[in-house]
Amino acid sequence: MNPIAFSIGNIEIRWYSILILIGAFLAYFIIQREAKRFKIDTDFVFNLFFYTLVFGIIGARLYYVLFNWNLYAADIPSIFEFWNGGLAIHGGIIAGLITIFIYTKKHNIRLLKILDIIVPGLILAQAIGRWGNFFNSEAHGAATTILNLQEKFIPRFIIDGMNIGGIYYEPTFYYESLWCILGFIILLIIRRNKKIKVGFLSAIYLIWYGIGRFIIESMRTDSLMFGAFKMAQIASLIMIITGIILIILDLRKDKYEDLYNNY
């Protein structure tokens, strides 16, 4: 696959960057639309989104660099070349969460409510962003055969794109993208339920993405490692546990207490 979409003079515009921006734009549209239902100020949402996006990308890059320091120690300027790939979603989630926590605290707006509004857009952005890995020929699984890929009913253009240097690889980016799209649909359906409580959508996101990423990460060959363990699987387990705790806390509330869809 050609990672470069087009060039303007000496400037190369990469598919990776384009897809991140498309995902971010759609996420903002979904978040802003839901925020309007609760009469949350438009400027607040825009500023929150802007700061979260900026610091989220920085966090995702730093997280990736930290666990691949041996690749960057001798070439410090390449740390800033995030458009070439190398963003770790868990680092982005951590940095984004810290940003949201600080910003909501400053404006005295409830954190969990904002997170519930954000997570459907976030998981859709993740689904779209994964396609940047496709164009960069990264975030794939182990070597496999074309027959194995065909038996999984994977689109032909993806199979062709997974032919890297004459070897076919498992398109784990594709599996994760599909998982995130399904999660997006599920979150949209759940959030219209009048009985869900604040924090429930965030819990479902954490559990859903955590389970999917844990399984898919076991198939990847480029995982960030913490000793003998895959860091993404550790982070996914933490996400799952946190989600379960949030659900337990919601179940302890009164039936009509703290409902998400209360305006």
N, C-alpha and C positions, 0 to 999 in steps of 0.2 A: 504494500500500500504506500502511496505517496503521502507523507504527512503534511505537505505544503499545499494549501488550497489555491493560493495565488500569490503573486509578488507585486509590490509597488516599488519600482526602482530596485534598490538593494535590500528593501524590507520584505521579509518573508512572512506571510500570514498563514499560520498553521491551523489545521482542522481542530487540533487540541484546544486552542484558545477560542476558536469560533464556537465550538460545542459547549464549552464552559459558559460562555456569554449567553448562548441560547438557553441553556438550562437555568441560568441566573435570571434571565428576563422572564421566563415562564413562571419560575418560582415566585418572583416579585408580583406578577400579575395575580396569581392565585392567593398569595398572602394578603395583598392589598384588598382584593375583593372580599375575602373573609373578614378582614379587619373592619371594613365598612359596615358589615352586619352588626357589629358591636359598637359602632360609632367611635372607633379609635381614630385619632387624628392622623390625617394623611402624611403630614410632615414628619410625625413621630415614626411612622412605619417606614417611610423612605430613608430617613437618617439611620434608623436601626438596621435596615437592610444593607445600606451602603457600608456602614462600619463593620457589620458582621461579615459581609462578603470580603472586604479588604483584609481584615484580620484573620478570617477563616482561611483564605488563600495563603497568607503568610504562615499561619500555624500548620497548614497541611504541608507546606514546603519545608519548614524547619523540622517537623516531625520526620519527614522522609530523609532529609539530609543527616539528621542526628543518627539514624539507624543505618546510614550508608556513608559515614564520615570518611571511611577509607577511600571512597571514590572522589571525594571533594577536597580532601586535605591539601592535595598538591595543586589544586586548580580552584581557588576560592571564588573567582569571578563567575564560574559556572553555577554557583549556588543560586544566582539570581535568574538563571535561564529556565524558569519554570515551564515556559511554553514548550520545551523539549520533552516534557513529561516529568514525573517525579513528584506527584502530590498525593499525600496519604490522607484519605478521608477521615480517619479517626483523629488525626492531628487537627484537621479543619473543624471537626465537630467540637473538640475540646476548646480550641481557640474561639470558635463561634459562641459556644455556651458561656464562656467567661465574658465575652463582649456583651452578650444579651443580658447576662446577670447584672453587670455594671450599669448598663444603659437603662434597664427597667427599674433598678434600684434608684437611680438618679431621678427618674421621672415618676417614681412611686406608683408603678404599674406592676401588677402581679406577674411574676416570672412564668409560672406554670401555664397560665392562660395564654400568654404570648407564645410559648413553646408549642402548645396545642394548635395554635393558628399557623405556626411555621412549618411543622413537620410534613404535612402533605406536599407542600411546595418543595421542601428539601429533598424528599425521597424521589420526586420526579426529576429534579435537577441532577441527582446522583445517577438516575437511569440514563439520562442524556449524556452526562459527562463521561460515562464509561465508554462511549463510542469514540472518544478522543484517544483512548488506549488502543482501540482497533487500528486507527490510522497511524499510531506510533509503533504498532507491532509490539505491544507490551501488555502486561497483566494477563498473560495467557497461561494455560496449564501445560501439562507434560506432552511430549511428542506422542502422536497417535497416527492412525491411518485414515485415508480419505474415505474408506468404506465405513469405518466407525462413525465418522462425522455425518455421512449420508444417511446412515441408519437412524440418526437422531433427528432427522428432518430439519437440519440446519440449512438456512438459505445458501444457495450456491455462492453468492458473492462473499459471504462470510467464510465459507470453506476455502475459497480462492485466496482470501486475505490472510488466512491462517497458514498458508503455504509460505513459510519464511525460510529462505535459503534452501529450498527444496525439501523441507521437512514440515509436515502438518502438525499443528498443535491444537489442544483443546481450547475453544474460545470461552474461557471463564468470564471474560468481560461481558460476553453476550448473556451468559446464564445470570450474572448479577443484574444486568440491565432488565431482563425479563422479570426477575424477582422483585426489583424495585418498582417496576410498572404495576405489577400485581398488587404490591403493597400500597401504592398510590391509590388504586381503585378501591381497595378495602378501606383505607382511611377516609376517602370521600363518602363512602356508604355509611361508615360508622358515625361520622361526625354529624349526620343529620338525625341520628337517634336522640330523641328528647330526654332520654334517661341517663345518658353518659355524664360523668362528672369531670370536673377540671382535672387534668393530669392523665386521663384515660388514653387520649390520642397519643400523647407523648410516650406512654407506656407501651402501647401497641407498636409504635414506630421502633422503639428500642428493642423490643422482643423480636419483631418481624425481621428487621434488618440484621440484628445480632445473630439470629439462627441462620439466616441465609448466608451471611458473610462467613460465619464459622465453618459451614459445610463447604462453601466454594473455596475458601482459603486453603482447605486441605488439598485441593487440586492444583493450586498454583505453585509455580517453581521459582517465583521471584519475591517471595515473602520477606518482609522485614523481620529479623530475628532478634529475640531476647534470650541469649544463651541457646538452649536446645529447643526453645518454644517459638512458635510463630506469634509475633506481637499482635497481629490483627485478630487472632483467635482469643488471646487474652483479653483484648479490648472488647471483643464481641461477647464474651462471657460476662464481663462487667456490665455491659449494656443490657443483657438479658436479665441478670439479677436485679439491676436497678428498675427495669420495667416491671418485674414481678412485685417488687416492693411497692411501687406506685399503685399497682392494682390492689394489693392488699390494703393499703391505706385508704383507697377509694371505697373498698367494700366495708370498711369500718364506719363509714359515714352514714348518716340517715338517708333514707330513700330519696328524699327531695332536697337534700342538702348539697350545695356547691355544684349545681348542674351547669354543664358547659354551655348549653344553649339558652341560658337565662340572659336576657338582654338588659 
